[in-house]
Each structure stands twice: as structure tokens, then as C-alpha cells.
């Protein structure tokens, strides 16, 4: 990064949790369009039963900076605040990692909330098991039908956390629920700043591939604000981002035959899901020929009676299927 692009410190406080000693934990909060939520998030941090921490907030060139800094003002003297041009959440977290002084780092998005015993329970877990990274479950809240469910109900974690279980979606990490030893993250090369999205998943996979010990506990220790994507287009964008990250892993990682088979199978599944969501969008637009072609491609990998039934209805009553799709999208 050039000298002109380097990030700058706007305000740095020397106040550190735990009586001004070197912190055990560095809490890293990337900030982009979260002025409405940052106060509540910081209140959840300062309510922690464990107090040996520092709070690092990195403003990722947010367009609401003026409003955000007004919301941050009541916490002056208790946070270390930095600004950078808009480079993405991965770059903002990397900035925080480079500034961090704790043995451990805890990642928290600026609109999520920790429960009071979050740090206490997570540190007990990571130290007790000798792990390099741990994550926990969360209660979902916000503008979504999933509100009230837990993260692991919607994105389960089963069995040990390995490179293969991450690739196969058998274990799913929630970033605001991660506490990690800082040194292994540094040694792994930090977040990939070339990825504007899903860079957190790529880092967890890279850590696991390099031999780091990852684990989870099922305690619900945070509240995760769930933002619903806009109809099917939101899902399409999400799956597309995941596909690009998986493709990068396939092209750049040194994989065993078993790992390569798992990565290629996930790429095939993600591509089929992209076709499925593309078909749904075509259906909403009453583009029946295009919808049928996309559904047929998806069916080769994602067989099931619903998709077969949709293809049959597309042939005999396409307008009816389009009407049903629009009704489901509204719901």
C-alpha cells in the first residue's frame, strides 16, 4: 500500500480495560454504515464481566462518518479509533489486528451484541482446550423471519472443525462469535484484502488448512442482527460471493485428493444453487424459457420433487408458477 493510501489514526485512547495494563484481548470492530447501532454494540462490550480488553474501532471510509463519530463521542477515552479509506471489512479487521496489543483478538461487527459473560466464557473455553480459535452460538434478531432462532439452528456446526468440515458446510463460523489467539492469525497472513466479501470464511479455512485448532461451543453468548436480503437477488449475490471464494481456494490452495474432491463438489453445488436462484428471478420476470433452462441445469446437481414439479408446471401453466413465485417472494 502506498504512503497516500495508508490508514491514519484519528484518535487514540490509552485507556485499556483491566486497570491500564496490557490487555489480554483486543476487540476489533470494523465500521461501515453502523452509526445507528454502534452505541448499543459498545454498551454490550463495556458490560462484559471480563474487563482485561482494549476496544479498536476502524472506520472503513463510511459515508455516515459524521453521524458515526457523534454516536462514538460518548465513548471517547475508552476506544482506540482509526480511519481508513473504504477497503472492505477484511482490510478494516487487518488494520485492527496490526494495532492490537492483546494475546487474543475478538471480532465484533458494529451492529451485533455480546451478552455480559461472552468474553469470560470464550476465554475460559479457548484456554481450557488449548485452541487457536473458538466460536459460539448466537440468537438471531432483526428484520427477518429467522429472528428468535439461533445461528446454529440455521447454519449448524457438527463434529470437529476441520478444513473439510468448513468446505462442506458441516461447521459454520459466525465472525462476531470468534475469539482467537492473535499470533496464529498473523502467521496465517491475516484476512485476504482482495476479497471484498466472505474473506472471513476464507481465513477460517486457511487457518484450519495450516493446522490451527478450531472449536465451538453451543452456548448462546451473543445476539446477531440478521439483515434479510432483497427477495431472491440477495441470495443470488450471497451464493455468487461464496462461489468466488471457493473457486479461489480451488485455484490457490495445495489440496489433497480428498480435499480437492470436496472443494470441487462444493463448487458444483454452489453453481447449481446459482442456477436455481437465477431461474427464480427469471420466473418473477415472466421469462419462462430462461427460467426453465436455469432450473434444468440446477436439477442435474440438486434433484428433488419440488424442482421436478416446478419444471412440469413451467411446461403446462407457466403463468400460475410465476404468480406463486411472486406471492412467495412477498412473504
Buried (B, 14 or more C-beta within 10 A) or exposed (E): EEEEEEBEEBBEBEBBBBEEEEBBBBBBBBBBBBBEBBBBBBEBBEEBEBBBBBBBBBBBBBEBBEBBBEBBEEBEEBBBBBBBBEBBBBBBBBBBBEBBBBBBBBBBBBBBBBBEBBBBBBBBBBEEEEBBBBBBBBBBBBEBEBEEBBBBEEBEBEEBBBBBBBBBBBBBBBBBBBBBBBEBBBEBEBBBBEBBBBBBBBBBBBBBBEEBBBBBBEBBBBBBBBEEEEBBBEBBBBBBBBBBBBBBBBEEBEBEEEBBEBBEEBBBBBBBBBBBBBBBBBBBEBBBEBBBBBBBBBBEBBEEEEBEEBBEBBEEEBEEBBEBBBEEBEE
